């Protein structure tokens, strides 16, 4: 199982029933389907780059690597973020390469 975002731990303490719903939907959406879980995870990383979620980009990039994403796939995802969101998305997207 993939590591869940840290905000879900907070939600679990505040509203366990809501956490069950959110987790269920998240697992359903990210599961392999017509698009692989790896591709969907890269898509979520792209969204976090566009929304300036630096730590999200970092965490999701690690998750994508665990699902088999290559450095080239991660780099191309950052390139798409730049295309769609400009320099701010590129700066945020570079958190995918943070050590």
N, CA, C and O atoms as a printed pandas DataFrame, in Angstrom:
     atom_number atom_name residue_name chain_id  residue_number  x_coord  y_coord  z_coord
0              1         N          UNK        A               1    0.845   -1.189    0.000
1              2        CA          UNK        A               1    0.000    0.000    0.000
2              3         C          UNK        A               1    0.882    1.241    0.000
3              4         O          UNK        A               1    1.920    1.279    0.661
4              5         N          UNK        A               2    0.459    2.252   -0.747
5              6        CA          UNK        A               2    1.202    3.487   -0.831
6              7         C          UNK        A               2    1.053    4.286    0.453
7              8         O          UNK        A               2    0.047    4.190    1.157
8              9         N          UNK        A               3    2.076    5.072    0.737
9             10        CA          UNK        A               3    2.008    5.961    1.899
10            11         C          UNK        A               3    0.961    7.034    1.614
11            12         O          UNK        A               3    0.975    7.660    0.554
12            13         N          UNK        A               4    0.072    7.236    2.548
13            14        CA          UNK        A               4   -0.980    8.235    2.389
14            15         C          UNK        A               4   -0.442    9.623    2.717
15            16         O          UNK        A               4    0.497    9.754    3.502
16            17         N          UNK        A               5   -1.027   10.656    2.124
17            18        CA          UNK        A               5   -0.623   12.018    2.475
18            19         C          UNK        A               5   -0.824   12.285    3.963
19            20         O          UNK        A               5   -1.727   11.726    4.586
20            21         N          UNK        A               6    0.021   13.141    4.526
21            22        CA          UNK        A               6   -0.020   13.394    5.967
22            23         C          UNK        A               6   -1.332   14.015    6.425
23            24         O          UNK        A               6   -1.733   13.820    7.573
24            25         N          UNK        A               7   -2.004   14.753    5.562
25            26        CA          UNK        A               7   -3.269   15.359    5.978
26            27         C          UNK        A               7   -4.323   14.307    6.289
27            28         O          UNK        A               7   -5.267   14.573    7.033
28            29         N          UNK        A               8   -4.169   13.109    5.722
29            30        CA          UNK        A               8   -5.136   12.051    6.008
30            31         C          UNK        A               8   -5.022   11.568    7.451
31            32         O          UNK        A               8   -6.017   11.148    8.042
32            33         N          UNK        A               9   -3.829   11.621    8.017
33            34        CA          UNK        A               9   -3.667   11.266    9.433
34            35         C          UNK        A               9   -4.450   12.248   10.307
35            36         O          UNK        A               9   -5.129   11.854   11.256
36            37         N          UNK        A              10   -4.342   13.516    9.971
37            38        CA          UNK        A              10   -5.084   14.540   10.706
38            39         C          UNK        A              10   -6.587   14.324   10.561
39            40         O          UNK        A              10   -7.329   14.401   11.541
40            41         N          UNK        A              11   -7.031   14.053    9.338
41            42        CA          UNK        A              11   -8.448   13.793    9.101
42            43         C          UNK        A              11   -8.916   12.577    9.884
43            44         O          UNK        A              11  -10.020   12.578   10.429
44            45         N          UNK        A              12   -8.087   11.539    9.944
45            46        CA          UNK        A              12   -8.443   10.322   10.667
46            47         C          UNK        A              12   -8.695   10.567   12.142
47            48         O          UNK        A              12   -9.558    9.931   12.745
48            49         N          UNK        A              13   -7.951   11.478   12.714
49            50        CA          UNK        A              13   -8.147   11.813   14.129
50            51         C          UNK        A              13   -9.410   12.650   14.323
51            52         O          UNK        A              13  -10.130   12.488   15.307
52            53         N          UNK        A              14   -9.666   13.543   13.376
53            54        CA          UNK        A              14  -10.801   14.454   13.505
54            55         C          UNK        A              14  -12.117   13.819   13.071
55            56         O          UNK        A              14  -13.163   14.078   13.667
56            57         N          UNK        A              15  -12.064   12.981   12.027
57            58        CA          UNK        A              15  -13.298   12.436   11.454
58            59         C          UNK        A              15  -13.001   11.084   10.795
59            60         O          UNK        A              15  -12.870   11.010    9.573
60            61         N          UNK        A              16  -12.894   10.016   11.596
61            62        CA          UNK        A              16  -12.534    8.705   11.059
62            63         C          UNK        A              16  -13.468    8.209    9.952
63            64         O          UNK        A              16  -13.013    7.570    9.003
64            65         N          UNK        A              17  -14.744    8.490   10.061
65            66        CA          UNK        A              17  -15.689    8.033    9.039
66            67         C          UNK        A              17  -15.415    8.723    7.698
67            68         O          UNK        A              17  -15.462    8.087    6.645
68            69         N          UNK        A              18  -15.134   10.007    7.746
69            70        CA          UNK        A              18  -14.802   10.731    6.520
70            71         C          UNK        A              18  -13.514   10.190    5.918
71            72         O          UNK        A              18  -13.398   10.076    4.697
72            73         N          UNK        A              19  -12.548    9.857    6.766
73            74        CA          UNK        A              19  -11.300    9.279    6.280
74            75         C          UNK        A              19  -11.566    7.994    5.507
75            76         O          UNK        A              19  -10.951    7.762    4.466
76            77         N          UNK        A              20  -12.467    7.163    6.000
77            78        CA          UNK        A              20  -12.814    5.922    5.292
78            79         C          UNK        A              20  -13.320    6.227    3.888
79            80         O          UNK        A              20  -12.924    5.569    2.926
80            81         N          UNK        A              21  -14.186    7.212    3.769
81            82        CA          UNK        A              21  -14.738    7.576    2.459
82            83         C          UNK        A              21  -13.652    8.122    1.528
83            84         O          UNK        A              21  -13.548    7.714    0.372
84            85         N          UNK        A              22  -12.858    9.039    2.044
85            86        CA          UNK        A              22  -11.807    9.648    1.233
86            87         C          UNK        A              22  -10.808    8.585    0.773
87            88         O          UNK        A              22  -10.414    8.564   -0.393
88            89         N          UNK        A              23  -10.405    7.715    1.680
89            90        CA          UNK        A              23   -9.439    6.666    1.355
90            91         C          UNK        A              23   -9.998    5.708    0.318
91            92         O          UNK        A              23   -9.293    5.304   -0.607
92            93         N          UNK        A              24  -11.244    5.349    0.470
93            94        CA          UNK        A              24  -11.882    4.439   -0.475
94            95         C          UNK        A              24  -11.904    5.029   -1.885
95            96         O          UNK        A              24  -11.554    4.354   -2.853
96            97         N          UNK        A              25  -12.311    6.273   -1.992
97            98        CA          UNK        A              25  -12.358    6.930   -3.303
98            99         C          UNK        A              25  -10.952    7.069   -3.871
99           100         O          UNK        A              25  -10.725    6.802   -5.052
100          101         N          UNK        A              26  -10.016    7.483   -3.040
101          102        CA          UNK        A              26   -8.629    7.662   -3.486
102          103         C          UNK        A              26   -8.062    6.352   -4.030
103          104         O          UNK        A              26   -7.453    6.337   -5.099
104          105         N          UNK        A              27   -8.257    5.264   -3.307
105          106        CA          UNK        A              27   -7.751    3.964   -3.752
106          107         C          UNK        A              27   -8.426    3.527   -5.044
107          108         O          UNK        A              27   -7.771    2.970   -5.925
108          109         N          UNK        A              28   -9.728    3.772   -5.169
109          110        CA          UNK        A              28  -10.464    3.413   -6.381
110          111         C          UNK        A              28   -9.928    4.188   -7.586
111          112         O          UNK        A              28   -9.692    3.610   -8.647
112          113         N          UNK        A              29   -9.741    5.476   -7.420
113          114        CA          UNK        A              29   -9.320    6.325   -8.530
114          115         C          UNK        A              29   -7.889    6.013   -8.963
115          116         O          UNK        A              29   -7.609    5.969  -10.161
116          117         N          UNK        A              30   -6.988    5.796   -8.020
117          118        CA          UNK        A              30   -5.574    5.587   -8.345
118          119         C          UNK        A              30   -5.277    4.166   -8.832
119          120         O          UNK        A              30   -4.226    3.938   -9.431
120          121         N          UNK        A              31   -6.159    3.223   -8.595
121          122        CA          UNK        A              31   -5.918    1.827   -8.993
122          123         C          UNK        A              31   -5.719    1.708  -10.506
123          124         O          UNK        A              31   -6.217    2.523  -11.282
124          125         N          UNK        A              32   -4.980    0.676  -10.898
125          126        CA          UNK        A              32   -4.807    0.392  -12.320
126          127         C          UNK        A              32   -6.157    0.254  -12.998
127          128         O          UNK        A              32   -7.072   -0.377  -12.469
128          129         N          UNK        A              33   -6.266    0.839  -14.149
129          130        CA          UNK        A              33   -7.462    0.745  -14.979
130          131         C          UNK        A              33   -7.005    0.965  -16.411
131          132         O          UNK        A              33   -5.968    0.437  -16.815
132          133         N          UNK        A              34   -7.756    1.729  -17.181
133          134        CA          UNK        A              34   -7.310    2.083  -18.525
134          135         C          UNK        A              34   -5.976    2.833  -18.443
135          136         O          UNK        A              34   -5.115    2.696  -19.312
136          137         N          UNK        A              35   -5.828    3.622  -17.385
137          138        CA          UNK        A              35   -4.543    4.256  -17.074
138          139         C          UNK        A              35   -3.925    3.507  -15.901
139          140         O          UNK        A              35   -4.623    3.107  -14.970
140          141         N          UNK        A              36   -2.635    3.324  -15.956
141          142        CA          UNK        A              36   -1.959    2.625  -14.859
142          143         C          UNK        A              36   -1.903    3.510  -13.615
143          144         O          UNK        A              36   -2.023    4.732  -13.696
144          145         N          UNK        A              37   -1.721    2.869  -12.472
145          146        CA          UNK        A              37   -1.554    3.610  -11.218
146          147         C          UNK        A              37   -0.346    4.537  -11.313
147          148         O          UNK        A              37   -0.354    5.631  -10.748
148          149         N          UNK        A              38    0.685    4.106  -12.021
149          150        CA          UNK        A              38    1.876    4.944  -12.192
150          151         C          UNK        A              38    1.520    6.229  -12.941
151          152         O          UNK        A              38    1.907    7.319  -12.519
152          153         N          UNK        A              39    0.796    6.107  -14.032
153          154        CA          UNK        A              39    0.415    7.284  -14.818
154          155         C          UNK        A              39   -0.483    8.207  -13.998
155          156         O          UNK        A              39   -0.307    9.425  -14.011
156          157         N          UNK        A              40   -1.437    7.628  -13.291
157          158        CA          UNK        A              40   -2.332    8.439  -12.462
158          159         C          UNK        A              40   -1.552    9.156  -11.359
159          160         O          UNK        A              40   -1.864   10.295  -11.013
160          161         N          UNK        A              41   -0.554    8.496  -10.820
161          162        CA          UNK        A              41    0.271    9.116   -9.784
162          163         C          UNK        A              41    1.075   10.272  -10.365
163          164         O          UNK        A              41    1.204   11.319   -9.729
164          165         N          UNK        A              42    1.614   10.092  -11.562
165          166        CA          UNK        A              42    2.312   11.200  -12.224
166          167         C          UNK        A              42    1.354   12.363  -12.484
167          168         O          UNK        A              42    1.747   13.525  -12.390
168          169         N          UNK        A              43    0.107   12.051  -12.807
169          170        CA          UNK        A              43   -0.894   13.102  -13.008
170          171         C          UNK        A              43   -1.137   13.876  -11.713
171          172         O          UNK        A              43   -1.292   15.097  -11.737
172          173         N          UNK        A              44   -1.170   13.173  -10.595
173          174        CA          UNK        A              44   -1.375   13.872   -9.321
174          175         C          UNK        A              44   -0.164   14.740   -8.983
175          176         O          UNK        A              44   -0.308   15.813   -8.397
176          177         N          UNK        A              45    1.025   14.272   -9.352
177          178        CA          UNK        A              45    2.222   15.082   -9.140
178          179         C          UNK        A              45    2.149   16.352   -9.981
179          180         O          UNK        A              45    2.503   17.434   -9.513
180          181         N          UNK        A              46    1.693   16.217  -11.210
181          182        CA          UNK        A              46    1.514   17.367  -12.093
182          183         C          UNK        A              46    0.564   18.384  -11.463
183          184         O          UNK        A              46    0.841   19.583  -11.455
184          185         N          UNK        A              47   -0.547   17.897  -10.942
185          186        CA          UNK        A              47   -1.522   18.794  -10.295
186          187         C          UNK        A              47   -0.911   19.499   -9.094
187          188         O          UNK        A              47   -1.131   20.695   -8.903
188          189         N          UNK        A              48   -0.156   18.784   -8.293
189          190        CA          UNK        A              48    0.466   19.418   -7.129
190          191         C          UNK        A              48    1.476   20.479   -7.561
191          192         O          UNK        A              48    1.610   21.510   -6.902
192          193         N          UNK        A              49    2.186   20.235   -8.662
193          194        CA          UNK        A              49    3.115   21.250   -9.170
194          195         C          UNK        A              49    2.350   22.497   -9.608
195          196         O          UNK        A              49    2.776   23.618   -9.331
196          197         N          UNK        A              50    1.228   22.303  -10.288
197          198        CA          UNK        A              50    0.423   23.437  -10.744
198          199         C          UNK        A              50   -0.193   24.209   -9.581
199          200         O          UNK        A              50   -0.406   25.418   -9.672
200          201         N          UNK        A              51   -0.479   23.501   -8.488
201          202        CA          UNK        A              51   -1.101   24.129   -7.318
202          203         C          UNK        A              51   -0.085   24.581   -6.269
203          204         O          UNK        A              51   -0.461   25.012   -5.179
204          205         N          UNK        A              52    1.209   24.481   -6.604
205          206        CA          UNK        A              52    2.305   24.940   -5.745
206          207         C          UNK        A              52    2.399   24.182   -4.425
207          208         O          UNK        A              52    2.709   24.774   -3.391
208          209         N          UNK        A              53    2.136   22.891   -4.453
209          210        CA          UNK        A              53    2.283   22.046   -3.266
210          211         C          UNK        A              53    3.653   21.368   -3.315
211          212         O          UNK        A              53    3.786   20.245   -3.802
212          213         N          UNK        A              54    4.654   22.060   -2.808
213          214        CA          UNK        A              54    6.038   21.590   -2.906
214          215         C          UNK        A              54    6.237   20.217   -2.289
215          216         O          UNK        A              54    6.796   19.326   -2.929
216          217         N          UNK        A              55    5.790   20.034   -1.058
217          218        CA          UNK        A              55    5.998   18.750   -0.397
218          219         C          UNK        A              55    5.180   17.658   -1.073
219          220         O          UNK        A              55    5.616   16.509   -1.144
220          221         N          UNK        A              56    4.009   18.007   -1.564
221          222        CA          UNK        A              56    3.196   17.032   -2.290
222          223         C          UNK        A              56    3.926   16.507   -3.512
223          224         O          UNK        A              56    3.912   15.305   -3.778
224          225         N          UNK        A              57    4.567   17.403   -4.261
225          226        CA          UNK        A              57    5.342   16.981   -5.432
226          227         C          UNK        A              57    6.429   16.009   -5.002
227          228         O          UNK        A              57    6.629   14.972   -5.635
228          229         N          UNK        A              58    7.126   16.343   -3.932
229          230        CA          UNK        A              58    8.200   15.469   -3.451
230          231         C          UNK        A              58    7.663   14.090   -3.059
231          232         O          UNK        A              58    8.184   13.068   -3.505
232          233         N          UNK        A              59    6.633   14.069   -2.233
233          234        CA          UNK        A              59    6.078   12.797   -1.745
234          235         C          UNK        A              59    5.513   11.975   -2.899
235          236         O          UNK        A              59    5.745   10.768   -2.977
236          237         N          UNK        A              60    4.785   12.617   -3.782
237          238        CA          UNK        A              60    4.181   11.890   -4.898
238          239         C          UNK        A              60    5.251   11.387   -5.856
239          240         O          UNK        A              60    5.095   10.310   -6.431
240          241         N          UNK        A              61    6.331   12.137   -6.043
241          242        CA          UNK        A              61    7.411   11.652   -6.915
242          243         C          UNK        A              61    8.026   10.375   -6.349
243          244         O          UNK        A              61    8.389    9.471   -7.101
244          245         N          UNK        A              62    8.142   10.304   -5.032
245          246        CA          UNK        A              62    8.656    9.077   -4.406
246          247         C          UNK        A              62    7.684    7.920   -4.626
247          248         O          UNK        A              62    8.098    6.792   -4.894
248          249         N          UNK        A              63    6.400    8.207   -4.510
249          250        CA          UNK        A              63    5.375    7.194   -4.740
250          251         C          UNK        A              63    5.424    6.724   -6.204
251          252         O          UNK        A              63    5.307    5.530   -6.481
252          253         N          UNK        A              64    5.598    7.667   -7.128
253          254        CA          UNK        A              64    5.681    7.319   -8.549
254          255         C          UNK        A              64    6.896    6.435   -8.817
255          256         O          UNK        A              64    6.806    5.469   -9.575
256          257         N          UNK        A              65    8.014    6.758   -8.207
257          258        CA          UNK        A              65    9.207    5.915   -8.367
258          259         C          UNK        A              65    8.942    4.503   -7.846
259          260         O          UNK        A              65    9.358    3.521   -8.461
260          261         N          UNK        A              66    8.256    4.409   -6.720
261          262        CA          UNK        A              66    7.939    3.090   -6.152
262          263         C          UNK        A              66    7.029    2.293   -7.084
263          264         O          UNK        A              66    7.038    1.062   -7.063
264          265         N          UNK        A              67    6.250    2.989   -7.895
265          266        CA          UNK        A              67    5.369    2.325   -8.862
266          267         C          UNK        A              67    6.074    2.067  -10.190
267          268         O          UNK        A              67    5.464    1.568  -11.136
268          269         N          UNK        A              68    7.363    2.409  -10.257
269          270        CA          UNK        A              68    8.150    2.103  -11.451
270          271         C          UNK        A              68    8.398    3.269  -12.389
271          272         O          UNK        A              68    8.927    3.066  -13.482
272          273         N          UNK        A              69    8.035    4.480  -12.001
273          274        CA          UNK        A              69    8.284    5.637  -12.865
274          275         C          UNK        A              69    9.784    5.891  -12.968
275          276         O          UNK        A              69   10.504    5.871  -11.970
276          277         N          UNK        A              70   10.231    6.128  -14.181
277          278        CA          UNK        A              70   11.644    6.435  -14.403
278          279         C          UNK        A              70   11.893    7.921  -14.152
279          280         O          UNK        A              70   10.960    8.720  -14.079
280          281         N          UNK        A              71   13.159    8.266  -14.023
281          282        CA          UNK        A              71   13.516    9.676  -13.861
282          283         C          UNK        A              71   13.081   10.471  -15.090
283          284         O          UNK        A              71   12.696   11.634  -14.975
284          285         N          UNK        A              72   13.140    9.847  -16.258
285          286        CA          UNK        A              72   12.708   10.516  -17.483
286          287         C          UNK        A              72   11.207   10.796  -17.458
287          288         O          UNK        A              72   10.769   11.863  -17.889
288          289         N          UNK        A              73   10.417    9.846  -16.958
289          290        CA          UNK        A              73    8.968   10.058  -16.865
290          291         C          UNK        A              73    8.644   11.177  -15.877
291          292         O          UNK        A              73    7.752   11.992  -16.116
292          293         N          UNK        A              74    9.368   11.205  -14.786
293          294        CA          UNK        A              74    9.157   12.267  -13.800
294          295         C          UNK        A              74    9.566   13.614  -14.397
295          296         O          UNK        A              74    8.863   14.609  -14.224
296          297         N          UNK        A              75   10.695   13.646  -15.095
297          298        CA          UNK        A              75   11.150   14.888  -15.722
298          299         C          UNK        A              75   10.144   15.380  -16.762
299          300         O          UNK        A              75    9.875   16.579  -16.835
300          301         N          UNK        A              76    9.588   14.481  -17.559
301          302        CA          UNK        A              76    8.599   14.895  -18.557
302          303         C          UNK        A              76    7.328   15.407  -17.899
303          304         O          UNK        A              76    6.679   16.312  -18.424
304          305         N          UNK        A              77    6.967   14.841  -16.761
305          306        CA          UNK        A              77    5.802   15.337  -16.034
306          307         C          UNK        A              77    6.053   16.761  -15.554
307          308         O          UNK        A              77    5.158   17.604  -15.612
308          309         N          UNK        A              78    7.259   17.031  -15.084
309          310        CA          UNK        A              78    7.623   18.392  -14.670
310          311         C          UNK        A              78    7.602   19.331  -15.883
311          312         O          UNK        A              78    7.205   20.490  -15.763
312          313         N          UNK        A              79    8.023   18.836  -17.035
313          314        CA          UNK        A              79    7.979   19.652  -18.250
314          315         C          UNK        A              79    6.545   20.044  -18.605
315          316         O          UNK        A              79    6.290   21.185  -18.991
316          317         N          UNK        A              80    5.614   19.105  -18.477
317          318        CA          UNK        A              80    4.205   19.409  -18.753
318          319         C          UNK        A              80    3.687   20.431  -17.741
319          320         O          UNK        A              80    2.921   21.326  -18.096
320          321         N          UNK        A              81    4.103   20.297  -16.488
321          322        CA          UNK        A              81    3.708   21.283  -15.475
322          323         C          UNK        A              81    4.185   22.672  -15.895
323          324         O          UNK        A              81    3.449   23.650  -15.766
324          325         N          UNK        A              82    5.406   22.753  -16.392
325          326        CA          UNK        A              82    5.944   24.035  -16.856
326          327         C          UNK        A              82    5.144   24.572  -18.035
327          328         O          UNK        A              82    4.819   25.759  -18.079
328          329         N          UNK        A              83    4.826   23.706  -18.985
329          330        CA          UNK        A              83    4.041   24.115  -20.149
330          331         C          UNK        A              83    2.702   24.715  -19.729
331          332         O          UNK        A              83    2.278   25.738  -20.268
332          333         N          UNK        A              84    2.050   24.084  -18.778
333          334        CA          UNK        A              84    0.706   24.494  -18.372
334          335         C          UNK        A              84    0.704   25.580  -17.297
335          336         O          UNK        A              84   -0.248   26.354  -17.203
336          337         N          UNK        A              85    1.759   25.644  -16.487
337          338        CA          UNK        A              85    1.744   26.563  -15.349
338          339         C          UNK        A              85    2.882   27.558  -15.292
339          340         O          UNK        A              85    2.942   28.376  -14.374
340          341         N          UNK        A              86    3.788   27.505  -16.258
341          342        CA          UNK        A              86    4.883   28.459  -16.292
342          343         C          UNK        A              86    5.958   28.198  -15.246
343          344         O          UNK        A              86    6.033   27.121  -14.653
344          345         N          UNK        A              87    6.781   29.210  -15.040
345          346        CA          UNK        A              87    7.921   29.088  -14.135
346          347         C          UNK        A              87    7.523   28.703  -12.714
347          348         O          UNK        A              87    8.227   27.899  -12.103
348          349         N          UNK        A              88    6.430   29.232  -12.149
349          350        CA          UNK        A              88    6.073   28.798  -10.794
350          351         C          UNK        A              88    5.861   27.282  -10.696
351          352         O          UNK        A              88    6.279   26.659   -9.720
352          353         N          UNK        A              89    5.219   26.694  -11.697
353          354        CA          UNK        A              89    5.009   25.242  -11.684
354          355         C          UNK        A              89    6.324   24.501  -11.873
355          356         O          UNK        A              89    6.523   23.430  -11.301
356          357         N          UNK        A              90    7.222   25.065  -12.673
357          358        CA          UNK        A              90    8.538   24.450  -12.856
358          359         C          UNK        A              90    9.314   24.451  -11.548
359          360         O          UNK        A              90    9.911   23.443  -11.172
360          361         N          UNK        A              91    9.303   25.583  -10.861
361          362        CA          UNK        A              91   10.016   25.684   -9.579
362          363         C          UNK        A              91    9.454   24.667   -8.592
363          364         O          UNK        A              91   10.213   23.956   -7.932
364          365         N          UNK        A              92    8.138   24.593   -8.489
365          366        CA          UNK        A              92    7.517   23.622   -7.585
366          367         C          UNK        A              92    7.801   22.204   -8.053
367          368         O          UNK        A              92    8.103   21.331   -7.239
368          369         N          UNK        A              93    7.709   21.965   -9.354
369          370        CA          UNK        A              93    7.942   20.633   -9.903
370          371         C          UNK        A              93    9.333   20.104   -9.631
371          372         O          UNK        A              93    9.528   18.895   -9.515
372          373         N          UNK        A              94   10.302   20.998   -9.528
373          374        CA          UNK        A              94   11.678   20.560   -9.256
374          375         C          UNK        A              94   11.822   19.893   -7.898
375          376         O          UNK        A              94   12.849   19.271   -7.627
376          377         N          UNK        A              95   10.820   20.008   -7.041
377          378        CA          UNK        A              95   10.843   19.280   -5.771
378          379         C          UNK        A              95   10.795   17.772   -5.989
379          380         O          UNK        A              95   11.088   17.009   -5.069
380          381         N          UNK        A              96   10.435   17.337   -7.172
381          382        CA          UNK        A              96   10.448   15.913   -7.498
382          383         C          UNK        A              96   11.868   15.359   -7.474
383          384         O          UNK        A              96   12.064   14.151   -7.339
384          385         N          UNK        A              97   12.848   16.231   -7.603
385          386        CA          UNK        A              97   14.246   15.799   -7.644
386          387         C          UNK        A              97   14.997   16.122   -6.364
387          388         O          UNK        A              97   16.214   15.954   -6.286
388          389         N          UNK        A              98   14.269   16.583   -5.373
389          390        CA          UNK        A              98   14.851   16.914   -4.070
390          391         C          UNK        A              98   15.397   15.647   -3.415
391          392         O          UNK        A              98   14.803   14.575   -3.528
392          393         N          UNK        A              99   16.512   15.778   -2.743
393          394        CA          UNK        A              99   17.086   14.606   -2.063
394          395         C          UNK        A              99   16.875   14.669   -0.583
395          396         O          UNK        A              99   17.294   13.765    0.139
